[in-house]
Amino acid sequence: MDGERFALVTGAGSGIGKASALALARAGWHVALTGRRAEPLEEAAKEIKTLGRRALPAPTDVGDPEAVKALFALIEREFGRLDLLFNNAGQGAPAVPIDELTFAQWKAVVDVNLNGAFLCAQGAFGLMKRQRPQGGRIINNGSISAHVPRPFSAPYTATKHAITGLTKSIALDGRAHDIACGQIDVGNALTEMARPMTQGVMQADGRIAVEPTMDPDEVGAAVAHMAALPLSTNILTMTIMATKMPYVGRG
């Protein structure tokens, strides 16, 4: 890809989002960063600027359609185009049996993980379709929960299964416009969300066990690799995980 490249990372203030934004900046991308909290976005933007890249921090609730419209208007105004969206923003719900889950807890996860991913993908698709040269890439953060659930994780697991359908639909519909779409499924990157795994989490058989984790920077490097491919090539799905986490096999 010739010339300057512009990316948007959601959930960019910490964890996988921040690691990916920095990895993209190191690879030469200018990066717009969004999330709910302004201060972490500003800190990440400062780090990107020290790498000699442009950074555009833009606090946004990705589950709010009007806020997302304003975000993409800002990106188009400031960057002129968008070559990559990393749909990373996500949250979980309390680990309780489904009959004890409130609708508000369910909806909060769906609003961010699924509606937010759709709204940002919709905004990116429209911009990538009308910009010249046309095209771009969307990467959705699916999670290993897109394949198998943890106990008491119905909202998170349901949204991550839905992300797989969204990814494949965008990949299909994007062909006519040189828009590639892929999914990265992450297992046990040591973010704040995953930190309880170092103390012990429930397994499928009811045991509590400590699980191995990996550095979020490894996920960032994987996202940067997917982003570096020409638009004629797409990684549809990538699974990156702590090697010894209990995912492959039974039990």
N, C-alpha and C positions, 0 to 999 in steps of 0.2 A: 504494500500500500504506500503510495507516494504522498508527499506533502504532510501537512499537520493532521493529527488525528484527535478527535474529541470524544470523550467518554462521559457517561453518567453512571455513578454508583449509588444505589440506595442503601440505607442502613450503613452509611459510610463513616460514622463517628467512632466506631470501635469494632473489635473482633475481625471477622472475615471481611466485612466491608472496608474497613480502614486498611487492612493488609492488602486487599486487592487494589484499592485506589493507589496506594504507594507503589505496588508492583507495576501497575500500569504507567505511573509517572516515571518510574525508573526506565521503563521501556520506551519512553518518548511521548506518551499520551498527555494531553491536557485533560483535566478531570473536573467535572461538576460533581459535588457531593451533596447528598440529601439525607435527612433523618429528622427526628423530632426535636432534638436538642441542639441549640446553636453552638454552645461552647465547644463540644467535642469536634464539631464540623470545622470550626475556626482553627482549632489546634491541628487537625489533619491537613487543612488547607495550607497552614504555615509550613508544614513538613514538605508538602508537594512543591511549594514555591522555592524552598531551598534546593530542590532538585532542578530548578530552572524551568519548571512547567507552569502553565496557568492553572489556577484553582478557582472554582466558583462554588463557595458554600451557600446552600439554599435550604434552610429548614423548611420541611414540608411534611404534612400528614398525608402519606401516599394513599390512604383510604378515602380521602376527600376529593371528589372529582374536580371541583373548582380549583383547589389547591394544586392539583396535578396539572391542570390546564395552565395555570400561572407559572408553574415550574418550567414547562416546555416552552412557553412564550419567552421566559427569561433566557433559557439556553439558546433558543434560536436568535434572540437579539444579541447575546454576548458572544456566542461561538459561531453562529451562522449556519452550523450544521451539527449533526450527531452521527458518529460512526459506530458507537458501541453503547448499549445499555446493559449493565449488570444488575438484574433484579434480585437484590439480596435481602431487603428488609423483611424481617420476620419476627414472630413472637410465639410463645407457647401459652398454655393454660395450666392451672393447677392440676397436679396429677391425682385426680379423683375418679371414682367409677362414673360411668356415663350418666347414671341416674341421679348423681349428686351434682352434676355440672349445671350451672345456670345458663340460660340462653344468652345473657350478657357476656359471660365468659367465652362461650362458643363464638358469638358474633365478633368479639374483639379480635380473635385469631383470624377469622375469615376476612374481616375488613382489611387487615394488614397483609396476611400471607397470600390471599387469593385475589380479593378485589384490588388491593394495591398493586400486585404484580400485573393484573389485567390493565388497570388504568395507565400504568407507566409503559407497558408494552404497547398499548394503543397509541399513546402520545409519541413514543419513539417510532412506531411503524409509520404513522402519518408523516412525521418529519423526514424519515429516511426515504419514503416514497416520493415526496415532492422535491427533495433537495437535488442539486446537480453538482457532481455526479451522484446518481441515484444509488441507494443501497446502504447497508450497514449490518450490524450483528446484534442480536439480543441473546444474552445468557441468563437463564433462570436458575436460581439456587433451589434445588429440589430437596436435598437431604436424603439420607438413607431411609428415612421414614416414607419416602416415595415408593419404597419396595416392601418394607416390613415395619410393623408398628412396635413401639414399646408399650408396656402395660399402662393403661390409663392415659392414653394420648389421642383420643378420638379427634379432637379439633385439629391438632397439628398434623396428624397423619392424613386426615381427609383432605386438608388443603394441599399437602405435598403430593398426594396422588393426583389431585386436580391440576397441579402445576405440570405434571407429565403430559396430560392432555392438552393443556395450553401450549406447551412447548412444541408438540407435534403439529398442532393446528397452525401455529405461526410459521413453523418451518415449511409446511405445505403451502400456505397462502403467500408466503414471502418469496417463493421461487420467481414469480413474474416480475418482481421488483428488486432482485439482487439483495434480498434481506434474508440472512441466515439466522437460524435460531437453534440453540443447543441448551443443554441442561447439565449442571454440575451437582452431583449428589455427594454430600460431605458427611463423613462419619467421625465424630469425636475430635474435631478441632478444639483446642483448649481456649474457648471463649468464656465469658461470664455465664452464658447459658449452659455450657458443658462442664463448668467447674465442679458441680456436685458429683460428677463421675469419679473424681479423684478421691472422694470420701466413701463412695458406694451408692449404687442405684439398683432399683429392682430389675431382676431378670425375668424372662418369660415363665420360669418355673417358680417364681415367688422369692427366690433367694436375693439377698443384697450382696452385690459384688462391686469391687473397684474395677474400672475399665481403663485400658490404655488410651492415651490421647496423643495428639500431634500438634505441631506448631501451626497456627493460622497462616503464617507466612508461606507455608507449603501450598495452601489453598490459593493464596494470592498469586503465586508463581504459576499454578495451573490455569487460573483465570487469564493471566497474561498470555500464556501459551495458546489458549483457545482464541483469544482476541487477535493474536498475531497472524493467524492463518488468512490466506486470501479468501475473498468471498465465494470463490469457486469450490472451497473446501469447508466442511463443517464437521465438528465433533458434536454429534447429536446428543450423546449421553456420555458423561465421564463420572466414574465413581472414584473418589479419593478418600482414603480412610486411614486411621491408625491401624498398622499392620495386624496387631494382635487383638483388635476389638472383637467381641463376640457377635459377628455378623454372618460370616461364611460357616456353614455347617449347622448342626442342630444343637439345641439345648441352651 
